[in-house]
């Protein structure tokens, strides 16, 4: 979704492991793949690239939900923890690298074809995150050393401020970076205080 949004506005796409992409991902990771084309089209209709990409995605997602009420899951499901899908990783046979994907929950999702259960996926050699995993998919990826959502060998934290996994990364800008910003950049930083 991010690649498509950036391509529409002819902007370079930030790396998948950048703090910016990870912070947007944490806000929008619940959005199903089915809504992505609609969301990209909604954002593409804007005159310029939104400054807050996460907020633009969430607004388009809300619009999709309003326009597709019959496709929303409104039941409690113990199988998937009410997420409607399983977080999965599959190892590429050629490269050996893991790629993540979502598999719809067969218990609470309607489909014209049979959906694999968590057990079926595991029998196919797919790594499936346990329901309710503390820290979510990024932490599971890191703990399992899969390297699809969190680059292998990197420490947790941002800049010089390393933090524990329970607190999450410190997303505040380093004061040295704030002092080095131009006036135009400073105007874009919401809630920042300058010396």
N, C-alpha and C positions, 0 to 999 in steps of 0.2 A: 504494500500500500504506500509506504513512504517513498519507494523508488518511483512509483507511478506519479505521485503528487509532485515530487521534485522534477521529474521529466516534463510534466505539463508546463511548468514555469521555467524550464531550461536552467535549472540550478544544479550544482554539484550535490550529489547525495552524500550525507555524512556516513562514515563507517558504521556498520552494524553494532560494533562494540563501543561506540562513543557514549559518553555520559548523556548527551542529548537524546540519542535514539533510545537508550535504556530508560530514561525518565519518561519519554513519550510512551514507550512500550508498557511500562508499569500502569499507565493510565488507561490504555486502550486494548490491552491484551484479551479482554473478554468479548471483543467484537468478533462475530463469526465471519468466516471467509465469504459466505454468501452475500454479505452486505458490502464487501470491499468495492466492487465495481460501482455501485450506487454512490458510495462515499467519495470515491475518486472523482466521479462525474460532478458531484455537488461542489467539491472544492475547485475543480477545474473551471466551473462556471464563474468563479470570482475573477475580478480584474487583475489582482496581484496575489502573490503568495502570502498566505496568512502568517502573521508574526508568531502566533501561538498555534502550531500545527496540531498539538494534542487536543486543544479546545475545538479546533475546526473539525477534527475527526469525530469527537464526541457529539458535536452539534449535528453533523451529518448522520451519525448513528441514531440519534434520537429521532431525526426525520424519517429514517428508514423504518424504525420501529412503529411510528405513527402510520406510515403507509403500508405496513405489512403485519398487522396485528395477528393474523392467523398463523404466522410462522414463529411466533414467540413461544418459548417454553414457560409454562406457568404452573408446573407441578413440582413437588418435592421428590427428589431422586437420591436415594442413598447410594446407588451404584456409582454415580459420577460426582456426588456432592453438590448437586444442583447447578453444575457448570454446563451440562449439556454435551460435554465432550471429554475425551481423555487426552492428556499431554503425552506425546509419543516422540521417540527418537529412533531413527533407523540408520545403520552404518552403511555407507556407500561401499560396494564391493571393490570398486576400482581404486578409490582414493583412501579408503579406510576412515574417512571423516564422517562424523554424525551430522544428520540433518534432522531438525525437529518439524513436527506437523501435528495437527489435531485430528482425532478420529471421533466422529459423532457417537454419542452414547446410544446403544441399541435399546436401552430401557425407557428413555424419555424422548427420543427423537423419532419423528415419523420419516419413513423412507420407502421408496418404491423398490428397493433392493435390500437384501439382508446386510445388516451392519455387524462388524466383528465385535465380540465382547473383549474385555480386558484380557481374559485368558487366551482367546484366539490370537490376539495381537502378540502376546508374549510367546506363544507357541511358534509364531512366525519369526522369532528372533528380534522382535521390536521391544525396545526399552519403554516401559510405561510408568509414568510418575504415579506413586500411590496417591489416592484421594486424600486431600487435606494436608499435603506435605508442607511442613513449616518452612516458610521462605519462598514458596511457590516454585514455578518452573525454572527461574533463573538460578535459584539456590540449589535445586535438584540437579540441574545441569552441571553446576560447579562441584557439588558434593560427589557426583557420579563420574566426574572428570570426562564428560562427553564433549565439551568444547564447542557446542553449537550456539549457545546463548551467552556463554561467558568464556572468553579466550583462555585456553589452558596456560597455566604458569603465571597468570597475572594475579596481583594481590587485590584485595578488596579495598575500596576507598577511592578518594579523588585527591590528586595532588599530594601535598605533604601531610594531609589529614587522613590517616588510616583509621578505620572504625571496625567495630565488631559486626558480625552478620546480623545480630539481633537488632541493632540500631539502624542499619542500612547506610549507604554512602552519604557523605556530607555533600549536598549539591550546591552549597553556597559558593559564590565566586571568591577566589583568593583576593584579599585586599590589595596585594601587589598588582594583580590584573586590573582591578577597578581603577587604581591610580593611573595605569598606563592607557586606559581607554580614551578615545576621542570624545568630544562633547556629543557628537551624533550617536556614538555607541552607548554612552551613558544614558541618553534619553530613552533607549530601548530596554534598559535594565529596570524591571519593575521593582519598586520597593528598596532599591539600593541607597545607601547613605554614603556620601562622599566627604572626605576630609578636606 
